Amino acid sequence: MLKEPPLLEIKRTWPRPDLDRLAAFDGAQTGHLVDALSGRGALDAAIKPVAADASSFIGTALPVLTGPNDNLAIIAAVAKARPGDVVVAASESFSGSAVVGDIAAMMAKNAGCRAIVIDGMARDLVGIEAVGLPVFAKGITPNSCVKSGPGRVGFPVVAGGVQVAPGDIVMGDRDGVVVVPRERLEEVAGKVQAIREVEAGVIKDVEQGLTTFPFMEELLNSDRVTYVD
C-alpha cells in the first residue's frame, strides 16, 4: 500500500430497532428463528457459548472487523457500544490466539452489551463464567493477541459465514447464534409466533403417542414407496 490505513474506522450511527420490539421473541429458540428464515441464518456450527450458564441472549448487532491475532477493534467497539448491543466480531476464524477474554467481557457488560460473539477464539474461561455475560466463540485457547489494528467498527461483516449488518437482530442459545436482518424483523417475528404455535400442537400430539406425521403416513401408503419383503 502507498499509504498506511487508519488504525480504526468507526461508523458513528445507524438505525437500531427499539429493544421493546424484541419482546416478540421472548421464549423463542434459535431454531424458531431459523425456521422463520427458511432454514438458514445460523453462524458456523462451531460457534457456541463459552459458559453454559450464560448461553442465551438477544440484542442488536454491533459488527466488528478485526484481523487475526488482534482485538483493537473489539475493544473500540465495546467503548462505543450502546445498551442492548451485541458485539459480533469477524476475525477471519483465526484459532491461533484468543481475541476476547474476561476483561473484555467485563467491560462489555459494564457498557450494557447483551453478548459478545466472535468467529475466533476466547480465553479466561473461569473469569468469563464469573462475569456472566454470554460469550460465543469457536473455542478456548490461552494464547493472547495484540492490539495493533487496523480494524472497522459498525460496518457490515461476514462472521461465521453469515453477513451481519449494524442493527440486525442477533439471538443466541445453546444451539448457536442466528442473525435476523433488521428489515425483516416484523416479518420474522410474526412467523416465529405461528411456528411456535404449530410446534406446540405437534409436541402435544407426540406426548400423547403420535409416532409419525400425517404426510409420512400418506407417503408410506402411496405408490411412491416400494416395499421389498
C-alpha positions as CSV (number, residue, x, y, z in Angstrom):
1,M,0.0,0.0,0.0
2,L,1.2,3.5,-0.8
3,K,-0.5,4.9,2.4
4,E,-0.9,3.3,5.8
5,P,-4.6,2.7,6.6
6,P,-6.1,4.3,9.7
7,L,-5.8,2.1,12.8
8,L,-9.6,2.2,13.2
9,E,-12.5,3.2,11.0
10,I,-15.7,3.7,13.1
11,K,-19.2,4.3,11.9
12,R,-20.9,6.7,14.4
13,T,-24.6,6.0,13.9
14,W,-27.0,3.6,12.2
15,P,-30.7,2.7,12.7
16,R,-31.2,0.4,15.7
17,P,-34.6,-1.3,16.3
18,D,-36.4,-0.4,19.5
19,L,-35.4,-3.0,22.1
20,D,-39.0,-3.3,23.1
21,R,-39.8,-4.8,19.7
22,L,-37.5,-7.8,20.5
23,A,-40.1,-8.8,23.1
24,A,-41.8,-10.7,20.2
25,F,-39.0,-13.3,20.5
26,D,-39.4,-13.9,24.3
27,G,-39.3,-17.6,24.9
28,A,-38.3,-18.4,21.4
29,Q,-35.3,-20.6,20.4
30,T,-32.7,-20.0,17.7
31,G,-34.3,-22.9,15.8
32,H,-37.6,-21.0,15.6
33,L,-35.9,-18.0,14.0
34,V,-34.1,-20.3,11.5
35,D,-37.4,-21.9,10.6
36,A,-38.8,-18.4,10.0
37,L,-35.8,-17.6,7.8
38,S,-36.5,-20.6,5.5
39,G,-33.9,-22.9,7.2
40,R,-30.9,-20.6,7.3
41,G,-29.4,-17.7,9.3
42,A,-27.2,-19.5,11.8
43,L,-23.5,-18.8,12.2
44,D,-20.9,-21.5,11.8
45,A,-21.9,-24.5,13.9
46,A,-18.6,-24.3,15.9
47,I,-19.6,-21.0,17.4
48,K,-21.1,-21.9,20.8
49,P,-21.5,-20.4,24.2
50,V,-18.3,-20.4,26.2
51,A,-20.1,-20.7,29.6
52,A,-23.2,-23.0,29.8
53,D,-24.8,-20.8,32.5
54,A,-24.6,-17.7,30.2
55,S,-25.9,-19.1,26.9
56,S,-29.0,-17.1,25.9
57,F,-29.3,-13.6,24.7
58,I,-31.0,-11.3,22.1
59,G,-29.9,-7.9,21.0
60,T,-28.9,-5.7,18.1
61,A,-25.7,-6.3,16.1
62,L,-22.6,-4.1,16.5
63,P,-20.4,-5.6,13.8
64,V,-16.6,-5.5,14.1
65,L,-13.9,-6.4,11.6
66,T,-10.6,-7.3,13.3
67,G,-7.6,-9.0,11.9
68,P,-6.4,-12.4,13.1
69,N,-4.4,-12.2,16.4
70,D,-5.7,-8.7,17.0
71,N,-8.5,-7.2,19.1
72,L,-8.0,-3.5,18.9
73,A,-11.3,-3.0,17.0
74,I,-13.2,-5.2,19.5
75,I,-12.1,-3.0,22.5
76,A,-13.1,0.1,20.5
77,A,-16.5,-1.4,19.8
78,V,-17.1,-2.0,23.4
79,A,-16.1,1.6,24.2
80,K,-18.7,2.8,21.6
81,A,-21.4,0.3,22.4
82,R,-24.9,1.2,23.5
83,P,-27.1,-0.8,25.9
84,G,-28.7,-3.7,24.0
85,D,-25.8,-4.1,21.5
86,V,-24.2,-7.5,20.7
87,V,-20.6,-7.2,19.6
88,V,-20.3,-9.5,16.6
89,A,-16.6,-9.8,15.6
90,A,-15.2,-11.3,12.4
91,S,-11.6,-12.3,13.0
92,E,-11.0,-14.5,9.9
93,S,-11.8,-17.6,12.1
94,F,-8.2,-17.4,13.4
95,S,-7.6,-20.1,16.0
96,G,-4.0,-19.4,17.0
97,S,-4.9,-16.9,19.7
98,A,-7.9,-15.5,21.6
99,V,-9.3,-12.1,20.8
100,V,-11.7,-11.9,23.8
101,G,-11.1,-12.6,27.4
102,D,-12.7,-11.9,30.8
103,I,-11.7,-8.3,31.0
104,A,-13.3,-7.5,27.6
105,A,-16.4,-9.4,28.8
106,M,-16.5,-7.3,32.0
107,M,-16.2,-4.0,30.1
108,A,-18.9,-5.1,27.6
109,K,-21.2,-6.0,30.5
110,N,-20.5,-2.5,32.0
111,A,-21.4,-0.9,28.7
112,G,-24.8,-2.7,28.6
113,C,-23.9,-5.2,25.9
114,R,-26.1,-8.3,25.7
115,A,-23.3,-10.6,24.4
116,I,-20.0,-10.9,22.5
117,V,-20.0,-13.2,19.5
118,I,-16.7,-14.0,17.7
119,D,-15.8,-16.3,14.9
120,G,-12.5,-16.9,16.5
121,M,-11.3,-17.9,20.0
122,A,-11.8,-16.8,23.6
123,R,-9.7,-17.2,26.7
124,D,-10.0,-16.8,30.5
125,L,-12.9,-19.3,30.8
126,V,-13.1,-19.1,34.6
127,G,-13.2,-15.3,34.5
128,I,-15.8,-15.3,31.7
129,E,-18.0,-17.7,33.7
130,A,-17.8,-15.3,36.7
131,V,-18.7,-12.2,34.6
132,G,-22.0,-13.9,33.4
133,L,-22.1,-12.1,30.0
134,P,-22.8,-14.5,27.2
135,V,-19.7,-15.0,25.1
136,F,-19.8,-17.2,22.0
137,A,-16.7,-18.4,20.3
138,K,-15.3,-21.3,18.2
139,G,-13.2,-22.4,21.1
140,I,-10.8,-21.6,24.0
141,T,-7.1,-21.1,24.0
142,P,-4.8,-19.4,26.5
143,N,-2.8,-17.7,23.7
144,S,-3.1,-13.9,23.7
145,C,-3.4,-11.5,20.8
146,V,-2.1,-8.0,20.1
147,K,-3.9,-4.6,19.9
148,S,-2.4,-3.2,16.7
149,G,-5.2,-2.7,14.1
150,P,-6.3,-1.9,11.6
151,G,-10.0,-2.6,12.2
152,R,-13.5,-1.4,11.5
153,V,-16.5,-0.9,13.8
154,G,-20.1,-0.5,12.7
155,F,-19.8,-1.7,9.1
156,P,-21.3,-4.9,7.7
157,V,-19.1,-8.0,8.1
158,V,-19.3,-11.7,7.4
159,A,-18.9,-13.7,10.6
160,G,-19.2,-17.4,10.8
161,G,-20.3,-17.5,7.2
162,V,-23.2,-15.1,7.7
163,Q,-23.5,-11.4,6.7
164,V,-24.1,-9.2,9.7
165,A,-25.1,-5.6,9.3
166,P,-25.3,-3.0,12.0
167,G,-28.7,-3.0,13.7
168,D,-29.5,-6.6,12.7
169,I,-31.1,-8.8,15.4
170,V,-28.8,-11.4,16.9
171,M,-30.1,-14.3,19.1
172,G,-28.0,-17.0,20.8
173,D,-28.7,-20.0,22.8
174,R,-27.0,-23.4,23.4
175,D,-27.7,-24.4,19.8
176,G,-25.7,-21.4,18.4
177,V,-26.2,-17.9,17.0
178,V,-28.8,-16.7,14.5
179,V,-28.9,-13.3,12.7
180,V,-32.2,-11.7,11.5
181,P,-31.7,-8.8,9.1
182,R,-33.1,-5.7,10.6
183,E,-35.5,-5.0,7.7
184,R,-37.1,-8.5,8.3
185,L,-37.8,-8.0,12.0
186,E,-41.6,-7.7,11.8
187,E,-41.9,-10.5,9.2
188,V,-39.8,-12.9,11.2
189,A,-41.5,-12.0,14.5
190,G,-44.9,-12.9,13.0
191,K,-43.6,-16.2,11.5
192,V,-42.0,-17.2,14.8
193,Q,-45.2,-16.8,16.7
194,A,-47.0,-19.0,14.2
195,I,-44.2,-21.6,14.2
196,R,-44.2,-21.8,17.9
197,E,-48.0,-22.4,18.0
198,V,-47.8,-25.2,15.4
199,E,-44.8,-26.8,17.1
200,A,-46.6,-26.7,20.5
201,G,-49.5,-28.6,18.9
202,V,-47.2,-31.2,17.4
203,I,-45.4,-31.7,20.7
204,K,-48.7,-32.2,22.5
205,D,-49.7,-34.9,19.9
206,V,-46.3,-36.6,20.2
207,E,-46.6,-36.7,24.0
208,Q,-50.0,-38.4,23.6
209,G,-48.4,-41.1,21.4
210,L,-48.1,-39.8,17.9
211,T,-45.3,-41.7,16.0
212,T,-45.3,-40.0,12.6
213,F,-46.5,-37.1,10.6
214,P,-49.7,-37.3,8.5
215,F,-47.7,-36.6,5.3
216,M,-45.4,-39.5,6.1
217,E,-48.4,-41.8,6.7
218,E,-49.8,-40.8,3.3
219,L,-46.4,-41.3,1.6
220,L,-45.9,-44.7,3.1
221,N,-49.3,-45.8,1.7
222,S,-48.7,-44.4,-1.7
223,D,-47.2,-45.9,-4.9
224,R,-44.2,-43.7,-4.5
225,V,-42.8,-46.2,-2.0
226,T,-41.7,-49.8,-3.0
227,Y,-41.7,-52.4,-0.3
228,V,-39.4,-55.4,-0.5
229,D,-40.2,-58.5,1.6
